[in-house]
C-alpha cells in the first residue's frame, strides 16, 4: 500500500477514535451539524458564470460556499470518508430533482460517475465520486426511485491540473478527455454525477462524450452534483421545488434532511 492509501486509512481510523466535529463549521458532536446540513438540502440549477455551449441541465443540492466548501474538501482531500453518507444523500436529492423535471412518466435512472484522472486516484488512494454514487444509489432505492450505476465514461490522455485556469482554458484542457465505454441501459435517463461544478467544463465534455453517437438521439443527458459555485450576479435564480420537484423528489428531500443531520456514524 502506497502513502496515499495509508493516509486515507489513517484518516478513517482517526475518525473512529477521535471526537467528531462538523466538517462544515467545526463544532463538536456530529460529522455535519443540522445548520450546515441544511445548506445541502436546498437544490438549485447550476449556472456557471460563462455558460459553456453544451452544458447539460444540472442540479446541485447546495452552493459551493460557506460551510459546504470545507465539508466537500474534507471528504475529497482530507480522508473524511464517512462524509460519503451525508454528501451522497445530498447528491441523491439533486438527482431526484433533475429527473423530476423531465416530462412524461418516470423512467429508470442511470447514474454515470465522472471518472477521476489517474493522477487524482493515485494521490487520494480512492475514487471519491464512485463513493458518492454508491451512497446516492442507496438513498434513491430507499426512496423508491429505480436507479443504477452505469460506468460509461473513461479518461484518455492526460489533462494538466485545472487549478488557476480560466473557464476557456479548462474547456480546452479537457477537450477529448472523456470517451464512451459500454452501452447505455435501455430506456434509462442518463445523469452525470460529480461532487462539484465550477466552470462547467468537466460536465460539458463528459456530456458531449455520452451523447456523441446516434444511439443517444432524443435521450437527454442530465447532471447532478453535490454543490455548485454560486453566481455573483443577481440573475442567478434558485430552482423552486414547486416547479421541478414531484412527489418522489419531495419524499427524498425530507429523507435527505434527516440523513444529512443524522448521527455521526457511517455504515
C-alpha positions as CSV (number, residue, x, y, z in Angstrom):
1,X,0.0,0.0,0.0
2,X,1.4,3.4,-1.0
3,X,1.5,6.5,1.0
4,X,-1.9,7.9,-0.3
5,X,-3.6,4.6,0.7
6,X,-2.0,4.7,4.2
7,X,-3.1,8.4,4.6
8,X,-6.7,7.6,3.7
9,X,-6.8,4.6,6.1
10,X,-5.3,6.7,8.8
11,X,-7.9,9.3,8.3
12,X,-10.7,6.8,8.6
13,X,-9.2,5.2,11.8
14,X,-8.8,8.6,13.3
15,X,-12.5,9.4,12.8
16,X,-13.3,6.2,14.7
17,X,-11.3,7.0,17.8
18,X,-11.3,10.8,18.0
19,X,-14.3,13.0,18.9
20,X,-16.2,14.0,15.8
21,X,-16.6,17.6,14.7
22,X,-18.7,19.1,12.0
23,X,-16.9,19.2,8.7
24,X,-18.6,22.5,7.8
25,X,-18.2,24.7,10.9
26,X,-16.0,22.6,13.2
27,X,-18.4,22.4,16.2
28,X,-18.1,19.1,18.0
29,X,-20.8,16.4,18.1
30,X,-21.6,15.2,14.6
31,X,-19.9,14.9,11.2
32,X,-22.2,17.5,9.8
33,X,-24.3,19.7,12.1
34,X,-28.0,20.4,11.3
35,X,-27.3,24.0,10.3
36,X,-24.6,23.1,7.9
37,X,-26.6,20.1,6.6
38,X,-29.5,22.4,5.7
39,X,-27.1,24.1,3.2
40,X,-27.1,20.8,1.3
41,X,-30.9,20.4,1.1
42,X,-31.6,23.5,-1.0
43,X,-31.5,22.3,-4.6
44,X,-30.8,24.8,-7.4
45,X,-29.9,24.9,-11.0
46,X,-26.1,25.1,-11.6
47,X,-25.3,28.2,-13.7
48,X,-21.6,28.7,-14.5
49,X,-20.7,32.4,-14.9
50,X,-19.7,31.8,-18.5
51,X,-22.2,29.2,-19.6
52,X,-20.4,26.8,-21.9
53,X,-22.2,25.6,-25.0
54,X,-23.4,22.0,-24.5
55,X,-23.5,22.3,-20.7
56,X,-26.2,19.7,-19.6
57,X,-29.2,20.6,-17.4
58,X,-27.6,20.4,-13.9
59,X,-29.0,20.5,-10.4
60,X,-26.9,21.0,-7.3
61,X,-28.0,20.1,-3.8
62,X,-26.4,23.3,-2.5
63,X,-24.0,26.2,-3.1
64,X,-20.3,25.5,-3.1
65,X,-19.8,28.2,-0.5
66,X,-19.9,28.8,3.3
67,X,-19.7,25.5,5.3
68,X,-20.4,23.3,2.2
69,X,-17.0,24.0,0.7
70,X,-14.9,22.8,3.7
71,X,-17.2,19.8,4.1
72,X,-16.6,18.7,0.4
73,X,-12.9,19.4,0.7
74,X,-12.7,17.3,3.9
75,X,-14.3,14.4,2.2
76,X,-12.4,14.7,-1.1
77,X,-8.9,15.7,0.0
78,X,-8.6,15.1,3.8
79,X,-9.7,11.5,4.2
80,X,-13.0,12.0,5.9
81,X,-14.6,9.1,4.1
82,X,-17.6,9.0,6.5
83,X,-18.9,12.1,4.8
84,X,-19.9,10.0,1.9
85,X,-23.1,9.4,3.8
86,X,-24.4,13.0,4.0
87,X,-22.9,14.1,0.8
88,X,-24.2,11.1,-1.0
89,X,-27.7,11.9,0.4
90,X,-27.3,15.4,-1.0
91,X,-26.3,14.0,-4.4
92,X,-29.4,11.8,-4.4
93,X,-31.6,14.8,-3.7
94,X,-30.1,16.6,-6.7
95,X,-30.6,13.5,-8.9
96,X,-34.3,13.2,-7.9
97,X,-34.9,16.9,-8.6
98,X,-33.3,16.9,-12.0
99,X,-35.1,13.8,-13.2
100,X,-38.4,15.0,-11.9
101,X,-38.2,17.9,-14.4
102,X,-38.2,15.6,-17.4
103,X,-41.7,15.4,-18.8
104,X,-43.5,12.1,-19.2
105,X,-43.8,9.0,-16.9
106,X,-41.0,8.1,-14.5
107,X,-38.1,6.2,-16.1
108,X,-35.2,4.3,-14.6
109,X,-32.2,6.4,-13.9
110,X,-28.6,5.5,-14.8
111,X,-26.0,7.4,-12.8
112,X,-22.8,8.0,-14.7
113,X,-19.9,8.9,-12.4
114,X,-17.4,11.4,-13.9
115,X,-14.1,9.4,-13.8
116,X,-11.2,11.0,-12.0
117,X,-7.8,11.2,-13.6
118,X,-5.2,8.6,-12.8
119,X,-3.1,11.2,-11.0
120,X,-6.0,12.1,-8.7
121,X,-6.8,8.5,-8.0
122,X,-3.2,7.9,-7.0
123,X,-2.9,10.9,-4.8
124,X,-6.2,10.3,-3.0
125,X,-6.0,6.5,-2.9
126,X,-9.7,6.2,-3.6
127,X,-12.4,7.1,-6.1
128,X,-14.5,9.7,-4.2
129,X,-17.1,10.2,-6.9
130,X,-17.9,6.5,-7.0
131,X,-18.2,6.5,-3.2
132,X,-20.8,9.3,-3.6
133,X,-22.5,7.4,-6.4
134,X,-22.9,4.3,-4.3
135,X,-24.4,6.2,-1.3
136,X,-26.7,8.1,-3.7
137,X,-28.0,4.9,-5.2
138,X,-28.8,3.6,-1.7
139,X,-30.7,6.7,-0.9
140,X,-32.6,6.6,-4.2
141,X,-33.5,3.0,-3.7
142,X,-34.8,3.7,-0.2
143,X,-37.0,6.5,-1.7
144,X,-38.4,4.2,-4.3
145,X,-36.5,5.7,-7.3
146,X,-35.2,3.0,-9.6
147,X,-31.6,3.8,-10.3
148,X,-28.3,2.0,-11.2
149,X,-24.7,2.9,-11.8
150,X,-23.5,3.0,-15.4
151,X,-19.8,3.4,-15.8
152,X,-20.0,4.7,-19.4
153,X,-17.0,7.0,-19.4
154,X,-13.3,6.5,-19.3
155,X,-10.5,9.1,-19.4
156,X,-7.9,9.2,-22.1
157,X,-4.8,11.3,-22.5
158,X,-3.5,13.4,-19.7
159,X,-5.0,16.8,-18.8
160,X,-3.0,19.2,-16.7
161,X,-4.1,20.4,-13.3
162,X,-7.0,22.8,-13.8
163,X,-6.2,25.0,-10.8
164,X,-5.7,28.6,-11.9
165,X,-7.1,28.1,-15.4
166,X,-9.9,30.2,-16.8
167,X,-13.1,28.7,-18.0
168,X,-12.0,28.7,-21.6
169,X,-8.6,27.2,-20.7
170,X,-10.3,24.5,-18.6
171,X,-12.5,23.5,-21.6
172,X,-9.5,23.4,-23.9
173,X,-7.5,21.4,-21.4
174,X,-10.3,18.8,-21.1
175,X,-11.1,18.6,-24.8
176,X,-11.3,14.9,-25.9
177,X,-10.6,13.7,-22.3
178,X,-13.6,11.5,-22.0
179,X,-14.6,8.5,-24.1
180,X,-17.7,6.4,-24.1
181,X,-17.3,2.9,-22.8
182,X,-20.1,0.3,-22.9
183,X,-23.8,0.5,-23.9
184,X,-26.5,2.8,-22.5
185,X,-29.1,1.0,-20.4
186,X,-32.3,0.7,-22.4
187,X,-34.8,3.4,-21.6
188,X,-32.9,4.9,-18.8
189,X,-32.3,8.6,-18.1
190,X,-28.6,9.4,-18.1
191,X,-27.5,11.5,-15.2
192,X,-23.8,12.5,-14.9
193,X,-22.8,12.8,-11.3
194,X,-19.8,14.6,-9.7
195,X,-19.0,16.3,-6.5
196,X,-18.8,20.0,-7.6
197,X,-19.3,22.1,-10.7
198,X,-17.4,25.3,-11.0
199,X,-16.9,26.5,-14.7
200,X,-18.9,23.6,-16.1
201,X,-16.1,22.4,-18.4
202,X,-15.9,18.9,-17.0
203,X,-19.6,18.2,-17.2
204,X,-19.8,19.7,-20.7
205,X,-17.0,17.5,-22.0
206,X,-18.5,14.4,-20.3
207,X,-22.0,15.1,-21.7
208,X,-20.5,15.5,-25.2
209,X,-18.9,12.1,-24.9
210,X,-22.1,10.5,-23.7
211,X,-24.2,12.0,-26.5
212,X,-21.6,11.5,-29.3
213,X,-23.2,8.7,-31.1
214,X,-26.6,8.3,-32.8
215,X,-27.9,5.8,-30.1
216,X,-28.4,8.8,-27.8
217,X,-30.5,10.8,-30.1
218,X,-33.6,12.1,-28.3
219,X,-32.2,10.9,-24.9
220,X,-31.4,13.9,-22.7
221,X,-28.1,13.9,-20.8
222,X,-28.7,15.4,-17.4
223,X,-26.3,16.1,-14.5
224,X,-26.4,16.3,-10.7
225,X,-23.8,17.4,-8.2
226,X,-23.4,17.9,-4.5
227,X,-22.6,21.6,-4.9
228,X,-22.2,24.3,-7.5
229,X,-20.2,27.6,-7.4
230,X,-22.8,30.3,-6.9
231,X,-23.1,33.1,-9.4
232,X,-22.2,36.5,-8.1
233,X,-24.7,38.5,-10.2
234,X,-28.4,39.0,-9.3
235,X,-29.6,37.0,-12.3
236,X,-28.8,33.8,-10.5
237,X,-32.1,32.2,-9.5
238,X,-32.6,29.2,-7.3
239,X,-34.7,26.3,-8.7
240,X,-38.1,26.4,-6.9
241,X,-39.2,23.0,-5.7
242,X,-42.8,23.7,-6.8
243,X,-41.6,23.9,-10.4
244,X,-39.3,20.9,-10.5
245,X,-39.9,18.5,-7.7
246,X,-42.6,15.8,-7.8
247,X,-43.6,13.5,-5.1
248,X,-40.6,11.3,-5.4
249,X,-38.1,14.1,-5.0
250,X,-40.0,15.8,-2.2
251,X,-40.0,12.5,-0.3
252,X,-36.3,12.2,-0.9
253,X,-35.7,15.7,0.2
254,X,-37.3,15.0,3.6
255,X,-35.3,11.9,3.9
256,X,-32.1,13.6,2.9
257,X,-32.5,16.4,5.5
258,X,-32.8,13.6,8.1
259,X,-29.8,11.8,6.7
260,X,-27.6,14.9,6.4
261,X,-28.0,15.9,10.0
262,X,-28.3,12.4,11.5
263,X,-26.0,10.6,13.9
264,X,-22.3,10.8,13.2
265,X,-21.8,7.3,12.0
266,X,-21.2,5.6,8.7
267,X,-22.3,2.2,7.5
